[in-house]
Amino acid sequence: MKDEKNPAQELREKLFAQPKHAALRMSDDEISAAFEWCEGYKTFLSDNRTEREITAFSQKLAEARGFEKFDSSKKYSAGDKVWFNVKEKAIILAVFGTRPLSDGVKIAAAHIDSPRLDVKPNPMYEDCEIALFKTHYYGGIKKYQWPTVPLSLHGVIVKADGEKITVSIGDKEGEPQFVISDLLPHLDSTMGERKASQVIKGEELNVLIGSMPFRSDEGSDLVKLNILKLLNEKYGITESDFLSAELELVPASRVSDIGFDRSLIGGYGHDDRVCAYPALMAALDCPNPSYTTVTVLTDKEEIGSVGNTGLSSAYLQFFVEDLAKTQGLEGRDVLRASECLSADVNAGVDPTFQSVHDKLNASFINRGIVVTKYTGARGKSDTSDANAEFVGKLRKLFDENNIVWQIGELGKVDEGGGGTVAKYVAHLGVDVVDVGVPVLSMHAPFEQIAKLDIYMAYKAFCTFYNQK
C-alpha cells in the first residue's frame, strides 16, 4: 500500500511541468556518445578563434563533404550542396531538398563573432620603455576581466600594394603571447573607488607587445622601433600598414573540460560558437533533406548585426532570392513559407548569482537546449516575439524526437536584456525563434557550457533539418 500514489501525486505528475537533468532522461550510451561528440567541438573551439578562421574552416570542411561554390546561374537538384562565402567573415551552406523551394526552406542561423579586443588603426606606441598596442573593445565585455589574461593575436594586414598577410600569434606551443597589465593591490586605493564598469577604462586596455630597444644611443621610441623592425623582417610591413588591418586580440587559453566529472567545457567564444558548431555539423550530417536547408554562420551579432557581413544587411535575403530563381520562383514567396532556428545562447542560472533570474522562466545548464521565445529589454523592446503556433510545432517536433529542451527568458523583467539575429530574420517574413545552449559567465574570457546541452543542440538542428 505504501507504494501506491495518492490522487494528488497522480494529478501532479499528469499536470505539472517537471523539468529534469538531461542525464536522467538519456541512456548511458547516449551520454557516452554526447561526451565523445564534444571532443570535436573542443578541437574546433581551440583551433578557430575568430570569425575569419571559422569561415575558412567551415568552407574547407564543407568542400571535403562535397559542397561546391554557389552559382546562381546553375540549375540544382535534390542532394546538391553549395556554399556561399560573405567577405570571408560569414558563410552560408545550403543542401537542396526533394521538396520544391515553394514549400520554404529550413534555416539555422548562428553567429561566429565573439567579444574581443580590436587593435586600433594607429595602435603602436612606447611609454616607460615598453611598447604597447592601443585597442578598442568589441561587443559587451566586463573590461575588468581582461587584464592579466594571456592573449593571442589574429587577423589580416592588407599592404598598400594589395598583398594580404594572415596573422596568428600566441596559440601554438612556443609562440609568444600578449597581455594587459594591471595595478597591484598595494597601490589601487583610488582605482578601488571606481564603479565596476570603470574599474578598468576602455583607454586602459593597452596590450604589452615588447620591451627590448633597438641598439642605438640616438633617437627616441627605440623599443617601438625594434618591434617594427621585427615585424618588417617577418611580414614585410611598416607602421602605416596597420591602417588597413583587421587584428583581433582574444584569450589564448585552451579549451578544457571542467569538473571532476568532466561534464562541462570551459573556453573562449562559446557565445555563439557553441551553437554555430552543432548547426554546421547538422548541415554536413543531413545530406538528403526533404526541405532545402540553409545554415548561416554570420558576423557582427555582438555589435548589432551591422555591416555587410551582419544579418541586418541583405545577404541572406539575396541568397534565398538567388535560390528561388533557380526554380523560377520569387524569393519573397520562399521566405514566407520558411522557418528558422536563430541559434543563439541564453544565460544559464549561476548558483552564485541567482537573483537576476526569474527561476520559473530561466534556463539551467544540463536541462538541454533552451527555446527563447523573445529577448529584448523592458517591455520586450527590440525583439522578435515568436508566435505560439511555431513554438507549438517545435515543441511537438522536439518531444517526438527525444530532444531534451527547456524554455527560458534572458533574466528578470527590467533587470537588463539583450538581442539576437532573430529579429532580422523575422524582418524577411520567416517564422523564427531562438534555440540555443545555456552559458555560464557569458562574454567572459573563459565561458562554461554543459556537454549534454550542446549535444542536444546538434540533435535539435538535425531533427529540424530532417523534417518530412
Rosetta blueprint (number, residue, H / E / L):
1 M L
2 K L
3 D L
4 E L
5 K L
6 N L
7 P H
8 A H
9 Q H
10 E H
11 L H
12 R H
13 E H
14 K H
15 L H
16 F L
17 A L
18 Q L
19 P L
20 K L
21 H L
22 A H
23 A H
24 L H
25 R L
26 M L
27 S L
28 D H
29 D H
30 E H
31 I H
32 S H
33 A H
34 A H
35 F H
36 E H
37 W H
38 C H
39 E H
40 G H
41 Y H
42 K H
43 T H
44 F H
45 L H
46 S H
47 D H
48 N L
49 R L
50 T L
51 E H
52 R H
53 E H
54 I H
55 T H
56 A H
57 F H
58 S H
59 Q H
60 K H
61 L H
62 A H
63 E H
64 A H
65 R L
66 G L
67 F L
68 E E
69 K E
70 F L
71 D L
72 S L
73 S L
74 K L
75 K L
76 Y L
77 S L
78 A L
79 G L
80 D L
81 K E
82 V E
83 W E
84 F E
85 N E
86 V E
87 K L
88 E L
89 K L
90 A E
91 I E
92 I E
93 L E
94 A E
95 V E
96 F L
97 G L
98 T L
99 R L
100 P L
101 L H
102 S H
103 D H
104 G L
105 V E
106 K E
107 I E
108 A E
109 A E
110 A E
111 H E
112 I L
113 D L
114 S L
115 P L
116 R E
117 L E
118 D E
119 V E
120 K E
121 P E
122 N E
123 P E
124 M E
125 Y E
126 E E
127 D E
128 C L
129 E L
130 I E
131 A E
132 L E
133 F E
134 K E
135 T E
136 H E
137 Y E
138 Y E
139 G L
140 G L
141 I L
142 K L
143 K H
144 Y H
145 Q H
146 W L
147 P L
148 T L
149 V L
150 P L
151 L E
152 S E
153 L E
154 H E
155 G E
156 V E
157 I E
158 V E
159 K L
160 A L
161 D L
162 G L
163 E L
164 K E
165 I E
166 T E
167 V E
168 S E
169 I E
170 G L
171 D L
172 K L
173 E L
174 G L
175 E L
176 P L
177 Q L
178 F E
179 V E
180 I E
181 S L
182 D L
183 L L
184 L L
185 P H
186 H H
187 L H
188 D L
189 S L
190 T L
191 M H
192 G H
193 E H
194 R L
195 K L
196 A H
197 S H
198 Q H
199 V L
200 I L
201 K L
202 G H
203 E H
204 E H
205 L L
206 N L
207 V E
208 L E
209 I E
210 G E
211 S L
212 M L
213 P L
214 F L
215 R L
216 S L
217 D L
218 E L
219 G L
220 S L
221 D L
222 L H
223 V H
224 K H
225 L H
226 N H
227 I H
228 L H
229 K H
230 L H
231 L H
232 N H
233 E H
234 K H
235 Y H
236 G L
237 I L
238 T L
239 E H
240 S H
241 D H
242 F H
243 L H
244 S H
245 A E
246 E E
247 L E
248 E E
249 L E
250 V E
251 P E
252 A L
253 S L
254 R L
255 V L
256 S E
257 D E
258 I E
259 G L
260 F L
261 D L
262 R L
263 S L
264 L E
265 I E
266 G E
267 G E
268 Y L
269 G L
270 H H
271 D H
272 D H
273 R H
274 V H
275 C H
276 A H
277 Y H
278 P H
279 A H
280 L H
281 M H
282 A H
283 A H
284 L H
285 D H
286 C L
287 P L
288 N L
289 P L
290 S L
291 Y L
292 T E
293 T E
294 V E
295 T E
296 V E
297 L E
298 T E
299 D L
300 K L
301 E H
302 E H
303 I H
304 G L
305 S L
306 V L
307 G L
308 N L
309 T L
310 G L
311 L L
312 S L
313 S L
314 A L
315 Y H
316 L H
317 Q H
318 F H
319 F H
320 V H
321 E H
322 D H
323 L H
324 A H
325 K H
326 T L
327 Q L
328 G L
329 L L
330 E L
331 G H
332 R H
333 D H
334 V H
335 L H
336 R H
337 A L
338 S L
339 E E
340 C E
341 L E
342 S E
343 A E
344 D L
345 V L
346 N E
347 A E
348 G E
349 V L
350 D L
351 P L
352 T L
353 F L
354 Q H
355 S H
356 V H
357 H L
358 D L
359 K H
360 L H
361 N H
362 A L
363 S E
364 F L
365 I L
366 N L
367 R L
368 G L
369 I E
370 V E
371 V E
372 T E
373 K L
374 Y L
375 T L
376 G E
377 A E
378 R L
379 G L
380 K L
381 S E
382 D L
383 T L
384 S L
385 D L
386 A L
387 N L
388 A H
389 E H
390 F H
391 V H
392 G H
393 K H
394 L H
395 R H
396 K H
397 L H
398 F H
399 D H
400 E H
401 N L
402 N L
403 I L
404 V L
405 W E
406 Q E
407 I E
408 G L
409 E L
410 L L
411 G L
412 K L
413 V L
414 D L
415 E L
416 G L
417 G E
418 G E
419 G L
420 T L
421 V L
422 A H
423 K H
424 Y H
425 V H
426 A H
427 H L
428 L L
429 G L
430 V L
431 D E
432 V E
433 V E
434 D E
435 V E
436 G E
437 V L
438 P E
439 V E
440 L E
441 S L
442 M L
443 H L
444 A L
445 P L
446 F L
447 E E
448 Q E
449 I E
450 A E
451 K H
452 L H
453 D H
454 I H
455 Y H
456 M H
457 A H
458 Y H
459 K H
460 A H
461 F H
462 C H
463 T H
464 F H
465 Y H
466 N L
467 Q L
468 K L
